[in-house]
Amino acid sequence: MLFGTWSRCQRQTRLLSPTETNLTEPEPTPPAQEIEPGAMPPAQEQESLSTTQSSFHEGDLIFHTSLSAQSQAIQLATHSPYSHCGLLYKAHGEWQVFEAMQPVKLTPLARWIARGQGQHFVVKRLRDAQTVLTPAALARLKAVGQPLLGHDYDLAFNWSDKQIYCSELIWKVYDRGLHRQLGQLQQLRDFDLRHQAVRAKLRERYGAQLPLSEPVISPASIFRSPALVTVVSR
């Protein structure tokens, strides 16, 4: 019951102690929005977003360029602008993004979009969703995601359920719920680790001992999966 128990799960999510706060990826603060000449006023922008949402289906995947501290390193290491992702679900009639931030949670869609660079996002869907994503299959996706609600964000990208990062959440939910593996699992050594920004982030997270054999699934790998088709790019 992913949504029926959400408010209770949200209340029960533990608070981090001061010594733990440096181990979690903070949620970036959206920049103040200024209306540029020729840009749509907020009311028209909201109307446009509402029109876009009419093409969404539950279980769709949504991607954007995060404004978080690690976003640049992820983009450079994966050769992709997309550094964060989540799953689209409806709760109480409103679109929400099931995502791994701090902690794993449901985030209102408008708030999720505002956190992305330029408020740009891309929505993807299983190529065979019309036959595969039945109501029963969607219920399984929600059921396997339920135990991960409230888990801490995984800055070390470890392949365990103790802590979870964004693309790992998507991969495990689809694997466990539908036995569909979206994107290619890689090892840390497979990414482009040459750029100074990437090396600095690795030193910050791991010191001198890099877990080069650790299985990793990146947002870029899922984004490029041939099993997915683009539904919206906005």
Backbone as JSON, one array per atom type, in Angstrom:
{
  "sequence": "MLFGTWSRCQRQTRLLSPTETNLTEPEPTPPAQEIEPGAMPPAQEQESLSTTQSSFHEGDLIFHTSLSAQSQAIQLATHSPYSHCGLLYKAHGEWQVFEAMQPVKLTPLARWIARGQGQHFVVKRLRDAQTVLTPAALARLKAVGQPLLGHDYDLAFNWSDKQIYCSELIWKVYDRGLHRQLGQLQQLRDFDLRHQAVRAKLRERYGAQLPLSEPVISPASIFRSPALVTVVSR",
  "N": [[0.85, -1.2, 0.0], [1.51, 1.5, -1.13], [0.68, 4.21, -1.23], [-1.47, 4.55, 0.48], [-0.38, 4.3, 2.99], [1.45, 6.27, 3.06], [1.51, 8.83, 4.39], [1.72, 8.04, 7.04], [4.15, 6.64, 6.99], [5.83, 8.75, 6.34], [5.7, 10.32, 8.62], [6.97, 8.63, 10.38], [9.58, 8.46, 9.56], [12.91, 8.57, 10.52], [14.76, 11.13, 12.27], [17.91, 12.49, 11.37], [20.96, 12.35, 13.16], [23.26, 14.98, 14.22], [25.83, 14.06, 13.55], [25.42, 12.47, 11.4], [24.6, 13.94, 9.28], [26.44, 14.75, 7.35], [26.7, 12.62, 5.73], [24.79, 12.37, 3.87], [23.07, 13.16, 0.84], [22.15, 16.4, 0.36], [18.95, 17.89, -0.32], [18.74, 19.86, -3.14], [18.25, 23.41, -3.23], [15.79, 24.97, -5.07], [16.51, 27.45, -7.53], [15.71, 30.99, -7.35], [13.0, 32.02, -9.33], [12.91, 33.91, -12.26], [11.02, 35.82, -14.51], [11.69, 35.8, -17.81], [11.98, 37.99, -20.69], [9.48, 37.29, -23.03], [8.99, 34.81, -21.97], [6.69, 32.35, -20.62], [4.08, 33.42, -18.44], [3.63, 32.54, -14.92], [1.03, 31.35, -14.56], [0.31, 30.44, -17.14], [2.42, 28.72, -17.55], [1.89, 26.77, -15.61], [-0.5, 25.81, -16.62], [0.45, 24.69, -18.99], [2.08, 22.66, -17.95], [0.12, 21.08, -16.75], [-1.22, 20.17, -19.0], [0.81, 18.64, -20.14], [1.05, 16.64, -18.19], [-1.13, 15.06, -18.67], [-0.38, 13.13, -20.42], [1.08, 11.33, -18.98], [1.72, 8.11, -17.5], [1.18, 5.92, -14.74], [4.08, 4.51, -13.29], [5.81, 5.38, -15.21], [9.1, 6.64, -16.05], [11.08, 9.33, -14.91], [13.4, 11.88, -15.7], [16.0, 14.23, -14.93], [18.36, 17.02, -14.9], [20.06, 17.28, -12.11], [20.54, 19.74, -9.51], [22.25, 19.19, -7.5], [25.18, 18.71, -5.36], [26.73, 16.66, -6.37], [26.07, 16.35, -8.99], [27.45, 17.33, -11.31], [29.74, 15.7, -11.41], [28.57, 13.18, -11.83], [27.43, 13.57, -14.36], [29.73, 13.99, -15.94], [31.11, 11.58, -15.57], [29.39, 9.73, -16.69], [28.84, 10.66, -19.2], [26.47, 12.02, -19.82], [23.71, 14.28, -19.62], [21.81, 13.75, -17.74], [21.3, 13.34, -14.43], [19.72, 12.55, -12.34], [16.83, 10.67, -11.33], [13.5, 9.23, -11.23], [10.39, 7.54, -10.32], [7.12, 7.81, -11.64], [4.12, 8.17, -9.95], [0.65, 8.23, -8.96], [-0.85, 9.88, -6.28], [-3.53, 10.35, -4.22], [-4.79, 11.67, -6.29], [-2.87, 13.35, -7.34], [0.17, 13.88, -9.16], [3.17, 12.3, -8.26], [6.67, 11.88, -7.53], [8.46, 9.05, -7.04], [11.34, 8.69, -5.42], [14.89, 8.43, -4.74], [16.17, 10.41, -2.55], [17.1, 12.24, 0.21], [15.22, 11.24, 2.69], [14.53, 8.13, 0.85], [11.57, 8.76, -0.86], [8.25, 10.07, -1.62], [7.75, 12.71, -3.81], [6.1, 15.72, -4.57], [5.25, 16.36, -7.94], [5.58, 18.96, -9.16], [7.35, 20.19, -7.4], [9.55, 18.51, -7.68], [10.26, 18.93, -10.37], [10.99, 21.63, -10.24], [13.43, 21.47, -8.97], [15.23, 20.75, -10.88], [17.67, 21.5, -13.44], [16.95, 24.34, -15.24], [14.33, 23.53, -15.21], [13.87, 21.5, -16.93], [12.83, 18.3, -18.13], [12.63, 14.76, -18.81], [10.43, 12.21, -19.75], [10.12, 8.74, -19.69], [9.03, 5.49, -20.88], [8.15, 2.02, -20.61], [8.62, 0.18, -23.57], [6.78, -1.75, -24.25], [4.67, -1.16, -22.59], [1.88, -1.02, -22.72], [0.91, -3.6, -22.78], [2.32, -4.83, -20.74], [2.35, -3.29, -18.34], [0.03, -3.8, -16.55], [-2.81, -3.31, -14.31], [-2.34, -5.1, -12.18], [0.41, -5.55, -12.43], [1.41, -2.98, -11.99], [0.63, -2.68, -9.36], [2.37, -4.51, -8.2], [4.83, -3.25, -8.64], [4.57, -1.04, -6.94], [4.31, -2.35, -4.52], [6.82, -3.62, -4.12], [8.39, -1.43, -3.88], [7.56, -0.23, -1.57], [8.86, -1.18, 0.92], [11.23, 0.23, 0.78], [10.82, 2.88, 1.27], [11.77, 5.7, 3.13], [14.39, 4.88, 3.49], [17.85, 5.73, 3.83], [19.71, 7.96, 1.69], [22.18, 6.83, -0.61], [25.32, 7.72, -0.72], [27.66, 6.45, -1.35], [27.12, 4.69, -3.33], [26.67, 1.9, -3.01], [25.82, -1.53, -3.6], [23.38, -2.44, -2.14], [20.47, -2.79, -0.02], [20.48, -1.25, 2.2], [21.11, 1.45, 2.08], [20.04, 3.67, -0.53], [20.4, 4.76, -3.9], [19.33, 6.98, -6.6], [18.98, 5.85, -9.32], [19.43, 3.2, -8.71], [17.19, 2.62, -7.16], [15.08, 2.71, -9.07], [15.95, 0.65, -10.8], [15.91, -1.64, -9.14], [13.22, -1.74, -8.31], [11.85, -2.21, -10.74], [13.1, -4.59, -11.5], [12.48, -6.36, -9.39], [9.71, -6.15, -9.27], [8.71, -6.56, -11.88], [10.49, -8.2, -13.12], [12.14, -7.01, -14.97], [15.03, -5.68, -16.25], [16.3, -2.66, -16.4], [18.5, -0.89, -18.33], [22.11, -1.26, -18.3], [23.94, -2.99, -15.95], [26.92, -1.87, -14.47], [30.42, -1.67, -13.51], [32.18, 0.35, -11.14], [34.64, 0.99, -12.24], [34.1, 1.13, -14.93], [33.21, 3.62, -15.67], [33.87, 6.99, -16.82], [36.49, 8.21, -15.28], [38.33, 10.21, -15.38], [38.19, 13.02, -15.27], [38.88, 15.98, -13.35], [36.89, 16.92, -11.58], [35.38, 14.63, -11.16], [37.28, 12.92, -10.0], [37.8, 14.33, -7.65], [35.36, 14.11, -6.29], [35.27, 11.37, -5.93], [37.48, 10.97, -4.23], [36.52, 12.33, -2.03], [34.41, 10.7, -1.24], [35.46, 8.08, -0.99], [38.14, 8.12, -0.26], [41.43, 6.85, -0.6], [40.92, 4.29, -1.38], [39.31, 2.97, -3.83], [36.26, 1.44, -4.69], [36.39, -0.26, -7.18], [35.23, -2.47, -8.38], [32.61, -2.5, -7.67], [29.18, -3.11, -8.27], [27.21, -0.96, -10.29], [24.45, 1.04, -11.24], [23.64, 3.5, -13.49], [21.9, 6.69, -13.91], [22.11, 7.42, -16.61], [22.52, 4.99, -17.94], [20.06, 3.68, -17.59], [18.43, 5.56, -18.85], [19.27, 5.27, -21.5], [18.33, 2.78, -22.16], [17.2, 0.34, -24.43], [14.74, -0.72, -23.99], [13.02, 1.24, -23.35], [10.92, 4.03, -24.29], [10.73, 7.47, -25.3], [8.42, 9.61, -23.87], [7.74, 12.21, -23.1], [9.51, 15.22, -23.53], [10.55, 18.0, -22.05]],
  "CA": [[0.0, 0.0, 0.0], [2.5, 2.57, -1.21], [0.14, 5.53, -1.02], [-2.36, 4.57, 1.63], [0.39, 4.4, 4.23], [2.55, 7.22, 2.88], [1.58, 9.86, 5.43], [2.21, 7.41, 8.25], [5.59, 6.37, 6.8], [6.54, 10.01, 6.36], [5.8, 10.74, 10.01], [7.83, 7.74, 11.12], [10.95, 8.55, 9.09], [13.7, 9.07, 11.64], [15.59, 12.31, 12.06], [19.33, 12.18, 11.43], [21.73, 13.04, 14.17], [24.22, 15.91, 13.61], [27.01, 13.38, 13.02], [25.05, 11.75, 10.19], [24.14, 14.81, 8.21], [27.43, 14.88, 6.28], [26.73, 11.39, 4.95], [23.62, 12.32, 3.02], [23.02, 14.15, -0.23], [21.07, 17.33, 0.67], [18.06, 18.25, -1.42], [19.11, 21.19, -3.59], [17.22, 24.45, -3.17], [15.55, 25.52, -6.4], [16.85, 28.87, -7.64], [14.59, 31.91, -7.52], [12.59, 32.06, -10.73], [12.65, 35.21, -12.85], [10.34, 35.71, -15.81], [12.47, 36.45, -18.85], [11.16, 38.51, -21.78], [8.98, 36.26, -23.94], [8.69, 33.57, -21.27], [5.31, 32.24, -20.21], [3.79, 33.76, -17.05], [3.44, 31.33, -14.11], [-0.27, 30.71, -14.78], [0.38, 29.71, -18.4], [3.38, 27.63, -17.35], [1.19, 25.74, -14.87], [-1.45, 25.2, -17.54], [1.23, 23.86, -19.89], [2.48, 21.47, -17.22], [-1.07, 20.25, -16.58], [-1.45, 19.51, -20.28], [1.85, 17.62, -20.27], [0.78, 15.55, -17.27], [-2.2, 14.21, -19.19], [0.22, 12.03, -21.18], [1.81, 10.46, -18.08], [1.14, 6.88, -16.97], [1.86, 5.46, -13.55], [5.18, 3.62, -13.62], [6.75, 6.06, -16.1], [10.36, 7.07, -15.47], [11.33, 10.74, -15.17], [14.83, 12.21, -15.58], [16.41, 15.62, -15.11], [19.72, 17.38, -14.48], [19.97, 17.74, -10.73], [21.38, 20.84, -9.07], [22.95, 18.73, -6.3], [26.64, 18.88, -5.35], [27.4, 15.59, -7.09], [25.5, 16.24, -10.32], [28.45, 17.52, -12.37], [30.59, 14.51, -11.47], [27.8, 12.11, -12.46], [27.31, 13.87, -15.78], [31.03, 13.78, -16.58], [31.49, 10.16, -15.51], [28.48, 8.92, -17.51], [28.68, 11.31, -20.5], [25.04, 12.27, -19.98], [23.24, 15.42, -18.8], [20.78, 13.34, -16.78], [21.98, 12.88, -13.22], [18.76, 12.13, -11.32], [15.66, 10.04, -11.92], [12.52, 8.68, -10.3], [9.23, 6.88, -10.9], [5.89, 8.59, -11.53], [2.92, 7.54, -9.4], [-0.39, 9.16, -8.55], [-1.29, 9.73, -4.9], [-4.61, 11.29, -3.91], [-5.11, 12.42, -7.49], [-1.77, 14.22, -7.73], [1.38, 13.19, -9.59], [4.29, 12.3, -7.32], [7.86, 11.18, -8.0], [9.07, 8.14, -6.07], [12.74, 8.95, -5.69], [15.88, 8.31, -3.67], [16.89, 11.6, -2.12], [17.3, 11.94, 1.63], [15.41, 9.83, 2.4], [13.65, 7.66, -0.23], [10.28, 9.37, -0.55], [7.41, 10.58, -2.69], [7.89, 14.16, -3.91], [5.17, 16.29, -5.54], [5.89, 16.54, -9.25], [6.0, 20.35, -9.4], [8.55, 20.45, -6.6], [10.64, 17.74, -8.29], [10.66, 19.63, -11.59], [11.64, 22.89, -9.86], [14.79, 21.19, -8.52], [16.08, 20.42, -12.01], [18.26, 22.61, -14.18], [16.05, 24.89, -16.25], [13.05, 22.83, -15.09], [13.75, 20.55, -18.04], [12.75, 16.9, -17.73], [12.27, 13.78, -19.84], [9.68, 11.07, -19.24], [10.24, 7.54, -20.53], [8.07, 4.42, -20.56], [8.43, 0.73, -21.24], [8.19, 0.1, -24.97], [5.61, -2.62, -24.3], [3.9, -0.87, -21.37], [0.45, -1.22, -22.91], [0.59, -4.99, -22.46], [3.05, -5.28, -19.55], [2.0, -2.53, -17.13], [-1.37, -4.01, -16.16], [-3.04, -2.89, -12.93], [-1.68, -6.03, -11.26], [1.86, -5.31, -12.51], [1.66, -1.71, -11.32], [0.51, -2.94, -7.92], [3.61, -5.18, -7.77], [5.88, -2.22, -8.58], [4.36, -0.26, -5.72], [4.52, -3.21, -3.36], [8.25, -3.86, -3.88], [9.01, -0.16, -3.5], [7.1, 0.16, -0.24], [9.83, -1.37, 2.0], [12.39, 1.11, 0.62], [10.47, 4.21, 1.74], [12.45, 6.11, 4.34], [15.79, 4.49, 3.52], [18.78, 6.83, 3.6], [20.35, 8.08, 0.38], [23.47, 6.15, -0.63], [26.36, 8.51, -1.36], [28.77, 5.58, -1.75], [26.64, 3.85, -4.45], [26.82, 0.49, -2.71], [24.73, -2.34, -4.15], [22.64, -3.07, -1.06], [19.24, -2.06, 0.27], [20.61, -0.47, 3.43], [20.96, 2.81, 1.56], [19.61, 3.56, -1.93], [20.52, 5.95, -4.74], [18.15, 7.16, -7.45], [18.84, 4.87, -10.4], [19.34, 1.88, -8.06], [15.8, 2.46, -6.76], [14.32, 2.36, -10.27], [16.38, -0.65, -11.31], [15.47, -2.71, -8.24], [11.77, -1.82, -8.33], [11.44, -2.89, -11.97], [13.62, -5.96, -11.49], [11.75, -7.16, -8.41], [8.28, -6.12, -9.53], [8.35, -7.04, -13.22], [11.62, -8.97, -13.65], [12.69, -6.27, -16.1], [16.26, -5.01, -15.86], [16.42, -1.48, -17.27], [19.87, -0.42, -18.36], [23.17, -2.26, -18.11], [24.74, -2.88, -14.73], [28.34, -1.68, -14.73], [31.25, -1.52, -12.33], [32.66, 1.73, -11.02], [35.78, 1.16, -13.13], [33.65, 1.3, -16.31], [32.86, 5.0, -15.94], [34.98, 7.9, -17.15], [36.93, 8.75, -14.0], [39.52, 11.01, -15.64], [38.02, 14.45, -15.04], [39.25, 16.4, -12.01], [35.7, 17.0, -10.73], [35.02, 13.25, -10.8], [38.29, 12.42, -9.06], [37.63, 15.01, -6.36], [34.2, 13.53, -5.63], [35.64, 10.01, -5.51], [38.33, 11.09, -3.04], [35.65, 12.77, -0.93], [33.55, 9.6, -0.81], [36.14, 6.81, -0.73], [39.54, 8.24, 0.09], [42.35, 6.26, -1.58], [40.48, 2.93, -1.71], [38.13, 3.02, -4.69], [35.63, 0.13, -4.92], [36.26, -0.27, -8.64], [34.44, -3.62, -8.83], [31.25, -2.4, -7.13], [28.13, -2.97, -9.3], [26.58, 0.36, -10.31], [23.54, 1.36, -12.34], [23.61, 4.96, -13.57], [20.73, 7.25, -14.61], [22.36, 7.41, -18.06], [22.33, 3.63, -18.46], [18.62, 3.45, -17.67], [17.91, 6.48, -19.88], [19.61, 4.76, -22.83], [17.84, 1.42, -22.33], [16.34, 0.15, -25.61], [13.42, -1.17, -23.55], [12.23, 2.43, -23.04], [10.67, 5.03, -25.32], [10.49, 8.79, -24.75], [7.02, 10.04, -23.92], [7.73, 13.67, -22.99], [10.76, 15.94, -23.29], [10.02, 19.35, -21.84]],
  "C": [[0.88, 1.24, 0.0], [1.93, 3.93, -0.84], [-0.76, 5.61, 0.19], [-1.61, 4.76, 2.93], [1.47, 5.46, 4.14], [2.64, 8.23, 4.0], [2.1, 9.28, 6.73], [3.7, 7.13, 8.16], [6.39, 7.65, 6.89], [6.72, 10.49, 7.79], [6.81, 9.92, 10.78], [9.27, 7.79, 10.68], [11.81, 9.22, 10.14], [14.47, 10.32, 11.25], [17.04, 11.91, 12.2], [19.99, 12.97, 12.54], [22.72, 13.98, 13.5], [25.42, 15.21, 13.01], [26.71, 12.66, 11.73], [24.8, 12.68, 9.01], [25.15, 14.95, 7.08], [27.52, 13.63, 5.42], [25.59, 11.32, 3.95], [23.66, 13.44, 1.99], [21.88, 15.11, 0.05], [20.22, 17.61, -0.56], [18.4, 19.66, -1.86], [17.95, 22.15, -3.51], [17.01, 25.02, -4.57], [15.91, 27.0, -6.44], [15.61, 29.73, -7.76], [14.28, 32.06, -9.0], [12.31, 33.5, -11.17], [12.0, 35.0, -14.21], [11.13, 36.5, -16.83], [11.53, 36.99, -19.92], [10.76, 37.39, -22.74], [8.64, 34.96, -23.27], [7.22, 33.56, -20.85], [5.15, 32.69, -18.77], [3.52, 32.49, -16.26], [2.12, 30.62, -14.37], [-0.27, 29.89, -16.07], [1.34, 28.53, -18.29], [2.71, 26.47, -16.63], [0.19, 25.02, -15.76], [-0.74, 24.28, -18.52], [1.66, 22.57, -19.22], [1.3, 20.52, -17.03], [-1.39, 19.5, -17.85], [-0.44, 18.38, -20.49], [1.54, 16.4, -19.41], [-0.28, 14.6, -17.79], [-1.65, 13.04, -19.99], [1.0, 11.06, -20.29], [1.0, 9.19, -17.77], [1.88, 6.52, -15.68], [2.91, 4.41, -13.93], [6.14, 4.21, -14.63], [8.0, 6.47, -15.33], [10.61, 8.52, -15.85], [12.77, 11.09, -14.83], [15.0, 13.72, -15.65], [17.86, 15.8, -14.7], [19.62, 18.0, -13.1], [20.89, 18.93, -10.49], [22.18, 20.47, -7.82], [24.47, 18.87, -6.47], [27.36, 17.82, -6.18], [26.99, 15.5, -8.56], [26.55, 16.36, -11.42], [29.33, 16.28, -12.52], [29.86, 13.35, -12.14], [27.69, 12.34, -13.96], [28.62, 13.58, -16.52], [31.39, 12.3, -16.64], [30.64, 9.31, -16.44], [28.26, 9.48, -18.91], [27.19, 11.53, -20.81], [24.64, 13.46, -19.13], [22.3, 14.99, -17.68], [21.42, 12.66, -15.57], [21.03, 12.44, -12.12], [17.5, 11.61, -11.99], [14.73, 9.51, -10.83], [11.39, 8.03, -11.07], [7.99, 7.73, -10.66], [4.74, 7.72, -11.02], [1.91, 8.63, -9.09], [-0.79, 8.85, -7.11], [-2.33, 10.79, -4.61], [-4.88, 12.22, -5.08], [-4.02, 13.34, -7.99], [-0.55, 13.4, -8.13], [2.51, 13.4, -8.59], [5.46, 11.56, -7.97], [8.42, 10.35, -6.84], [10.57, 8.16, -6.36], [13.61, 8.66, -4.47], [16.59, 9.65, -3.54], [17.32, 11.31, -0.7], [16.02, 12.26, 2.37], [14.68, 9.44, 1.1], [12.23, 8.12, 0.11], [9.48, 9.62, -1.82], [7.49, 12.11, -2.66], [6.87, 14.68, -4.91], [5.89, 16.66, -6.83], [6.4, 17.96, -9.47], [7.27, 20.69, -8.61], [9.75, 19.73, -7.2], [11.17, 18.45, -9.53], [11.44, 20.9, -11.26], [13.08, 22.68, -9.42], [15.74, 20.94, -9.68], [16.57, 21.66, -12.74], [17.31, 23.07, -15.29], [14.66, 24.3, -16.23], [12.79, 21.9, -16.28], [13.65, 19.13, -17.48], [12.35, 16.05, -18.93], [11.54, 12.63, -19.16], [9.8, 9.92, -20.22], [9.3, 6.46, -20.0], [8.52, 3.12, -21.2], [7.85, 0.7, -22.65], [6.9, -0.72, -25.1], [4.69, -2.39, -23.09], [2.42, -1.18, -21.52], [0.03, -2.64, -22.55], [1.2, -5.44, -21.13], [2.58, -4.61, -18.27], [0.5, -2.6, -16.86], [-1.58, -3.47, -14.75], [-2.36, -3.8, -11.91], [-0.17, -5.8, -11.25], [2.22, -4.0, -11.81], [1.58, -1.87, -9.81], [1.77, -3.63, -7.4], [4.75, -4.18, -7.68], [5.77, -1.43, -7.28], [4.68, -1.08, -4.48], [6.01, -3.43, -3.07], [8.98, -2.57, -3.51], [8.68, 0.25, -2.08], [8.16, -0.03, 0.85], [11.03, -0.42, 1.93], [12.1, 2.55, 1.05], [11.19, 4.53, 3.05], [13.9, 5.7, 4.44], [16.68, 5.7, 3.22], [19.32, 6.79, 2.17], [21.76, 7.5, 0.47], [24.5, 6.95, -1.42], [27.5, 7.65, -1.88], [28.39, 4.67, -2.91], [26.94, 2.37, -4.22], [25.6, -0.29, -3.18], [24.07, -3.15, -3.02], [21.4, -2.25, -0.81], [19.35, -1.19, 1.52], [20.46, 1.01, 3.13], [20.74, 2.69, 0.06], [19.91, 4.87, -2.66], [19.48, 5.89, -5.86], [17.96, 6.08, -8.52], [18.78, 3.44, -9.86], [17.9, 1.6, -7.66], [14.95, 2.02, -7.95], [14.65, 0.95, -10.73], [15.82, -1.77, -10.46], [13.95, -2.85, -8.23], [11.29, -2.55, -9.59], [11.93, -4.34, -12.02], [12.79, -6.85, -10.58], [10.26, -7.22, -8.7], [7.88, -6.74, -10.85], [9.4, -7.96, -13.83], [12.15, -8.35, -14.94], [13.9, -5.48, -15.6], [16.53, -3.88, -16.86], [17.83, -0.93, -17.2], [20.85, -1.53, -18.03], [23.91, -1.99, -16.81], [26.21, -2.78, -15.12], [29.11, -1.75, -13.41], [31.78, -0.09, -12.3], [33.8, 2.0, -11.99], [35.36, 1.43, -14.58], [33.34, 2.75, -16.68], [34.1, 5.83, -16.25], [35.39, 8.65, -15.88], [38.1, 9.73, -14.16], [39.38, 12.47, -15.23], [38.3, 14.8, -13.57], [38.04, 16.45, -11.08], [35.24, 15.61, -10.27], [35.99, 12.71, -9.77], [38.13, 13.05, -7.68], [36.45, 14.41, -5.6], [34.5, 12.12, -5.15], [36.52, 10.05, -4.27], [37.51, 11.46, -1.81], [34.86, 11.59, -0.36], [34.34, 8.38, -0.32], [37.56, 6.94, -0.21], [40.4, 7.61, -1.0], [41.89, 4.88, -2.05], [39.19, 2.96, -2.52], [37.55, 1.62, -4.9], [35.34, -0.08, -6.41], [35.41, -1.42, -9.17], [32.99, -3.57, -8.35], [30.24, -2.27, -8.28], [27.44, -1.62, -9.16], [25.61, 0.42, -11.48], [23.39, 2.89, -12.36], [22.3, 5.44, -14.19], [20.9, 7.19, -16.13], [22.11, 6.04, -18.66], [20.84, 3.3, -18.59], [18.01, 4.31, -18.78], [18.12, 5.92, -21.28], [19.06, 3.36, -23.1], [16.95, 1.31, -23.56], [14.94, -0.34, -25.25], [12.48, 0.0, -23.3], [12.03, 3.31, -24.28], [10.39, 6.36, -24.62], [9.05, 9.19, -24.96], [6.91, 11.57, -23.93], [9.16, 14.15, -22.84], [10.4, 17.41, -23.23], [11.03, 20.22, -21.08]]
}
